[in-house]
Amino acid sequence: MTGQDDPIRAAGVVLMREDPAGPEVALIHRNLRNDWSLPKGKVDPGEHVVAAAVRECDEETGLVPVLGAPLPRQEYLALGQPKVVDYWAARVARDEGFSPDEEVDEVQWVPVDEAVARLTYPRDGDLVRLAVDLPTTTPLILLRHAKAMKRSDFKGSDDAERPLSGFGRTQAKALVPLLQAYGAEAVYTSDATRCRETVRRFAKSIDAEIIEEPALSEAEHSEHPKRAAKRLRTLMADPIPMVVCSHRPVLPALVEVIAGMRITGSADLDPALPPGGFLVVHRAFTGGEEPTVVAVERHFA
């Protein structure tokens, strides 16, 4: 049961688009409150905050977003109760059409200065300024495979063929909307069965080929410990939004590659991910030999 002092969790976006005259931001007008704000709303019980950000934007604007770099978390009192709101910079992935309702009666695309002036709450204007100043980014999502069958329960002779457990299959299903939220288009994975099963449903959802990478496997990493890092360095230099799925023993070497790059924002680079956990590495390509890491998020399925 939620206590009176437990914070209300919410999620939202600063949704942007490019206009010939300059960037614009989507604002919503809430009829009952008669205010202008950014698309956001409460996280439903059991809902992932990433999924909530996408859902709320879609429900309030008719625009499905693709999430970019995270913005500073907002914490304040709402009717005397603590409220915590996670925000992302975002672009439009798909327009499903806006339908006014009793909560949101208008959506407008507004130039940045006008948006900051019109927003009812100054903290929203601060987020807009931060979002438009961010460089364009593209994600590399570093994913640990979902929960696998216990080694003691596996009857096969090759551990690479050990599949996901029932819970792992549930995690793989839960990962689909989270990976979709960041607009991933390519899927790279260890050739182990548990990794392929982790990304299979997501790859099917975006009609993408699963590209097997033996260098990301436990066995290959044990025999040739430098190959995984070398391969990730190449993938980091590819601007295509992607998912890269590997194993717990390989993750420290992969994270070390990211840590060695130029990082300009907040970065949670702890490689100790649980099964189904992932890091979202937001990369900016500005003409150098390797990207700049703008931010790194950490999430769990």
N, C-alpha and C positions, 0 to 999 in steps of 0.2 A: 504493500500500500504506500502511495506517495505521501511523504510528510509535507507539512506546510512550508518548511524551510528548504525542501529539495528544489533545486533550480528547474525552471521550465526550460526544456531543450527545444531549440528551433534552428532552422537552417534557411539560407537564402543565397541570392546571387546579385552581383552587379552585372547585368546583362548589357552587352555593348555591341555596336555595329559601326562600320565605317560609312561615312557619308562624304561626298566630294568636298563639303565644307568643313569636315572634321568629324571626330568620333561623336556618337550619340549614345545615350543611356535610356533604357526602358524604365519608366516610372509607372506605378499603379496608383489610382485614386480609389481610396476605400470610402464607400458611400456613408456607412454608418458612423465612421469616425471623422469624415470630411477632412482627410489628410492625404498627402502625397508621400509615398514610401517606395522602398525597393521590394521586389518580390521575395517573400519569405513566409514561413509558417511553422507550426509546431511539428516536432518529430512524433510520429505515431508510436504507440507502445510496440516494442520489438522491431521497429524500423531502423535501418541504418541511416546515419545522418547524411551520408552522400546521396542515398536514394531519396531522402526527404527534400534535399535542396532541389533536385531535378523535378520531383513530383509537384512541389509547391509552385515552382516557376511555371510549369505546364498548366496547373490548375488555375493560376491567377492571370496568366497572360495568353495562354494558348500557344506559347513558344516553348519547344523542348530545347533545353540548353545543353551544351557540352562544356564541362567544367575545365577551367584553367587553374592558375595558381591560387592557393588559398589566401584569404585576406585576414587581417587581425580579428580574433574572436571578440565579440561584443558582450559585455556583462553589465547588466543594469537591473533596476527594480521595475517590475511591471505590476501595478496595482498592489504594491507592497511585497511581492514575491520575487526572489531572484530569478533572472532570466539570462540564459546563455545562448547566443546565436552564432553559429559558424557560417561564414560567407566565403564564396569563391568568385573570382573574376570569371566571366562566362561569355560565350558566343552562341548564336542561334544555330542549332543543328537542324531543326525542322519546325515549320509553322503549321500548327494544327487548327488555327483560327480562333479568335477571341470571342467568347460569349459572355456578355455582361451578366452579373448576378447580384444578389443583395449584398455581397461582401465587396466585390471589386466591380465598379461600374465603368472604368475607363483605363486604357493603357495608352501611353504616349511615348514616342521616341523624342528625346530632347537633347540639344547640345549640352556639353558638359557644364559650362558656366551657368546656363539656365537651370539645369538639373540641380546643381548644388544650391542655387538660390530658392528653387521651388520646394525642395524636400523639407518636410515639416521638422524633422529631427536632425540637428547638426551632425550627429555621429554618422548618419547616412551619407551626408555630403562629404565627410572625411573619407569614407570608404570609396566613394566615386573617384575622388582625386587619386587615391592610392591605386585603384584598379586601372585607370586610364594611363597612369605612369608606368605600369608594368610592361615589359617587352612581350611580344607575342611568344607563346611557349607551345611546346608539343611534349606529350608525356611518354616516358618509358616506365612501364609498371613492372616492377620486380616482384614476382610472386613465388611464395613457397607453396608447393603442392598441398592439396587438402589432405585430411586425415586418411592415412592408408591402413589397410588391414595389418594387424600385428604380425610381426615376423614369426612368432611362435604358432600362429594359426595358418600361416601360408604353407601349402603342401608342395609348391613348385621347387625346382632346383635353382632357378635363376631369380635373384631378388629383384632384378629390373622388371620382372613380370608381375610383381606383387601389386594388386589393384587397390583402389580406394575401398574404405569401409563404407557401411551404410551412412554413417554420419558424414564421411568425406564426400559422398555423392550429394548429400544435402547441402554441404558447403559449396560444392561446385555449382549447384543450381543458384545458390544465393549470390555467388560471385558475378553472375551474368549482368544484372543491372548496374552493379558497381563498376565493372570494367567498361560497360557501355557508356556510363556517365562521363568518362574522360575521353571518349571518342577514339578508343584504340582501333586500329585498322589491320594490324599485322600481329601474328601469334607465333612466337618462337618458344620451343620447349625442349627440355631433356627428352631423350627417347624412351625413358622409363614409362611403364604403363601408368603408374600413379600420376605422373605429370601430364601425360597425354589425356587421361580421363579428367583431370582438373580443368583443362582448357577446352575440351571438346565441345561442350554445350555452348560456351561463349563463342567459339569460332564459328559454329553453325549459325548462331544468332546474327552474325554479321557477314555470313557467307565468305569466310576467310579460310584459306588453306592453313593447316597446321604445319609449321616448318620445324622438323626435328633437328636438334642440335646435340650430337653426342658429347661435345665438349662440356655441356652443362650437366652431364650425368655424374652420379656419385662415383661409378667405376672409373670413368675417364679422368675425373678430377683426382682420384687417388693415385693413378699411374702417371698422369701428366698435369700437375697442379697449376701450371701457368696458362694452360689453354683456355680455360673458362674466362679468366680475366682478359686475355687477348681478344676473345670473341666478343665479350661485352663492350670492350673499348670500341670495337668496330660498330656494334649496334648503337652505342651512344652517339656516334657521329652520323647516324642515319636519322633524318628528321621525321620519318614516318611515325605516327603515334602507334605504340606497340606494347604488347605484353611479353614478358620473358619469364618463363616458369622453370624453377630449378629446385634444389634440395637444401636442407639445413646445413650439411657439411660444406656445401659450395658457396653459400651466401656470403660468408666473411670475405672471400676473395673478390666477389662481385661488388660488394659494398665498398671495398677498399679502392676500386677503380673510381667509383663515384666520388668518394671522399678526396681523391687526389685531383679533382677538377676544380675550377673556380666556382665558388659558391657565394651567392650574393644575398640569400635570404635564409629563413629558418629551415633547418634540415635535421630531421630525425634519422640518423644513420645507424641505429642499432641493428645489427644483422640478425639478432635473436628473434626472428618472427615465429609465431606459432603456425601450425598447419592452417593453410588458407589465409595467412596474413600477407600483406603486400606493402611495398613502398611505391609511392607515385613520385617519380623524379620529373620535375617540370624543367625542360631544357629550352634555352633561348639560343638561336643560331644567328650570330651577328657577323659572320664572315671569317671567323678564326678557324683553326684546324680542328678544334673541338668545341662543343657547346659550353655555355655558362649554365650552371645549375641555379635556377631562380628560387626553388623551394623543393623540399622533400616532405611528403605526407606519409603517415603510417596508419594503416587501417587493418581490420580483421573482418573476415566473412562471418 
